[in-house]
Amino acid sequence: MKTVLAIFSSLSGNQGNSSKLANEYLSKFENNDSVHIERVDVASLALPHLTGEEMQAWMTEVSERNESQQVLAKVSDDIVEAVKAADEIVLAVPMYNFGIPSSLKAYFDRIARAGITFKYTDTGPVGLLENKSARVFAARGGVYEGSDFDTQTPYLKHFLNFIGISDVKFVYAEGLNMGEEQADKAFADASQKIIELTNN
């Protein structure tokens, strides 16, 4: 069975535009018994910023962790296990102030674990999460794709590549706050790309 981990990060929940795009994509698989979809809303997880104490808990041998370290390490351990179990990662990503939501960054901070999701070698870092794909559904109020203002696309590519996921495809809906006609066109174009993705 194929497992899809769908990660939502809009403050508007399912009403967010990025969530609508991702859910449109996921709807193509919901009646497929060979696909299991696991949903995570990182906005509702309310993960705190990563601290040195939490990172130290990871680096402490399991048998030597105190009770507090066990609790701290379990947060990241559970997130990493969910990512490891997935064949495909779906990311619903709004643009907040030219970047990804801080809730998604906090989630990513718990995924990047040396020796677990990547390792350092003599020739540089190597990702350890192989044989996975990622589909990113990005919604923006303005039009930023391909410009210097789009910090999301290179960051997400770099991060996913860093942990070993090189098959990454993006679907954008842009200009959503630039009038109804532009928004309708953006969603129509995105829907067409979603059809293309699911037909491949």
N, C-alpha and C positions, 0 to 999 in steps of 0.2 A: 504493500500500500504506500502511496506517495503522501508524505506529510508536508503541509504548507503552514509555516509560521507567519501569521499576519500581524504586523506591528503597527498600531495606530498611534498618532501623536498629536492630533488636533485638540485644542482646548474646547472645541465645539462638539466633540464626540462624533457620533454618526452623522450629525448635521454638517460637519466640516466638509469642505470641498474635496480635500485629499481623501477623506474617508469614503465619500461617495464614489470617487474613481476606483479606489481599491475594492470596494464592495461590488462594484459593477464587474470588475475582473473576477473576483472570487465567486460571483453568482454563476459563472460558467462551469464551476466545478461542484456546486453544492448538491447536485443530484447524481454525482458520480461516486459510486460506492468504493471506488479504488483510491479516492482522495480524502484524506482527513485534514480538516482545517482547524488550526489552533489560533485563537485570537488573543492579543495582548493590547491593552490600552495603557501606554506608558504615562499618559497624563494623569490617569487615575491611580497609578502605582505610587505617585508622589515620592519617587526616590530622591534622597538627599544628595547634595554634592558629594563626590568621592572624598574621603578623608585618608590621611596617612594611617590612622588606626585601622580602618577597614582594609587598606592595601596590605598592611602588616599581617593581618589575620590570614590573608590568602597565602602569604609567604611562610607562614608557620606550619610545620608539619601537622597533619591532621591529628595524629596521636598526642601532639603537644599543645594543641589549642585549649585555652581556658574556655569557660562557658560563654563569655562575652564574644570571644573570637569565633566560636562555633556559630553563634547567631549571625555575626557580621559576614562570615565567609559563606554562609548558606544562601544569602541573597544573590551573590554572584554565581555560586555553584548552580543554583536552580535556573538562572537565566542562561548560563552556558549550556547546561544539559538540554534545555529547550531548543537552543540554536543547533546543537549537535544532532538532535533527533530529527531536525527538519531537512527535507530535500530541497525545498524552495523557501526563500524568505521574501515576503511581500512587505514593503514599507510604504505607508501612507504619510506623506511629509508635506505639511504646510510650510510656507516661508514666513518666518518671523524676524523682522529686522535684518534681512538679507542672509539669514542662517537657518539652521535646523532648530527645532524647539529644544530648549534646555533639558526638557524631560527625556528626549531621545538621546541627547548627549550623555546624560546620566546613565541611561540604559547601556549605551555603547561602552561607557567606561567600565561597566561590569563584565563586558564580553572580552575586552582586550586583556588576556592573561598570558604572560610569558610562560612557555612550556606547556600550555594547554590549548590556546587558540592560535598561537604563533610562537616561533622560536628564532633566536638570533644565531646566525652562522657566520663563518669567515667572509662570506660574500654578501652579508646583509640579512634582514629578517625574511623569514619564510612562513607563510600562512599554513595552518594545520587543518583548517576546515575545508576539506576537498570535496569534490563531486556535489557541489551545491550551486544553485542559481539564485539570483535576486532580481526582483521586479520592483521598481520605484515609481510611485504615483505622486507627482509633485504638483501642488496647486499654488498659484501665485496671484496676487491682486494686480500686479503690473506685469510687464513683459521683460524677462531677464535672461532667458535661455541664450547661452553663447556669449554673454556679456561679462564684464568684470564684476558686475553686481551679483552674479550667480555663483556664490561660494558653495552652495549646496552640492551641485553636481560633482565637482572635483573632490570635495571632501568625502562624499559618500562612496565614490569610486575608489579613492585611496584607502579608506577604512576597510571596505569590503575586500578589496584586493589584498590588503595587509593581513587579513585573517584567512585568506585562501579562496575567497569567492571572486572569480574573475568573469563569470558569466552574469553581467549586470546590464539590464535594459531599463530605460526610462520612458515614462509617459508623462507629458506635461499638459496642464491646463493653465494658460496664462492670460493676463488681462481681465481677470474675473471682476475687478472693480472698475472697469473702464466702460461701463454701459452694458445694457442687456444684450444688444446685438453681438458685441464682442464676446461676452460670456457664453452665449448660446453657441457661437462658432467654436470657441475653445473646447467646450464639452463635446460638441459633435466631432471635432478632430480627434480628441482623446478617445472617444468611443470607437472610432475607426481604428486607431492604433491598438486598442484593447482587443478588437476582433482579430487583427493581424497577429497579435501575440498568442491568442488562444488557438489560432489555426495552425501555428507553426509546430 
